[in-house]
Amino acid sequence: MSRQIFRRGMFFCLTLGLLVAPLALAGDKENEGQSREKEASRRKSGDSIPTASPIPNFANSGIAWLIKAQHPNGGWGAGSHANQQNRDPHKVQVDPATTSFVCTTLLRAGSTPVSGEHKDAVRRATEYLCGVIEKYDKPGPKITDITGTQIQAKLGPLVDTVMTTHYLARVLNDIPENDPLRKRVDRCLDGCIAKLEEAQGKDGSWNLGGGWAPVLQSSVATSALEVAEAAGKKVDASKLEKARDYQKGNFDRKTGQINARAGAGVALYALSSSQRANAAQARAAGELIRKAKREGVLKADAPVTAENLRKLGVDESKAVQFAEANADVLAQNQQIGNEQILKGFGNNGGEEFLSYLQTSESLVIVGGKKWKEWNAKMNTRLAKVQSKDGSWSGHHCITSPVFCTAAVVQCVTTDRDADMLIKIAERTALDSKNGAVRTARNK
């Protein structure tokens, strides 16, 4: 997504001094210039931040197809599990999860409810989502009575709550405070966060209640809480930590084994989910070490270890956690080049495209050359399987061209969301409430 995203609120600079500076208001040219100067300074200082590339032409074709697929009420639908052969986007029922997923795609491509080429489409969709939530007055974790959709059957029955939470958190700070839609989104987001936290299982997952590969639903739920926290919302820190721990537990760094029981036995789904859960803490660990090296606090060849993080004032338990997340990511990055893993179920479905997206986000957060290599590979791989009309469809399970197209476009434009994604890592590192970093400024 473009740099306009999340310019409202507080920007937490990841330094040992725990400096804090305000994000620029979207559309404010003076503050935008300051933000660009700050980003340039960070790049010069050695921070690993991917540069946003122009949207590939083939992805623009996918965006155009999605705009044409929007229903008059502002929503999009993935279709029913019982009628997967129906791939006409206008002959399926609109649902909140698919609508939210498409909206997140359009945000990443540069359109918000108030700006961008497709602002009208995004605004209508956001109003549709708020309307769904406002009208649903039943207790429990759901936000809709719609059942039997493809993505509910495959990812899990709470996917509407999960993806809507994620999108509303993403869009909240793009809407001016004097816009009536802002208050609606704010209220609806609060309700969704409460439902999502309430629905979490004791093991930290959202696997309860069915779904073919609920590890993916749990992964997006974890990301939703991360994004909500980065947007300034109060999130239960213990629940977010449990969510990350659950995903991390599906990968054994020492053996390289991947626990795919909640991923329909498909290693790709569990690996990308674990990788995504590790990314923020791995980034935070790396940045703390890099900063210390630049300032001469640590030697130039100092590795990311719990001992070195403790030297920088990181709490004992968090030092171990951050170091292990970094080590896990390094090991996981070696796995993503394995074609046996990348092929997923054996051919492309929406689950494969979502998994590729999760890996893209993980690599953008962590930074480095691996992202460039992966992105080039995805651009080539995904362009080859695009339909003539500009969309993508799945060949198993989630066949919906709406869902698949949204996932692919997000995957190949992830670098446009670098600032927001890295903000999650910075927020993770600076969360002194969780004991992540002691007041190193006083050392």
Summary of the structure (lengths in Angstrom):
residues: 443
radius of gyration: 20.4
end to end distance: 37.6
largest distance: 63.3
contacts: 1637
relative contact order: 0.14
helix: 59%
strand: 3%
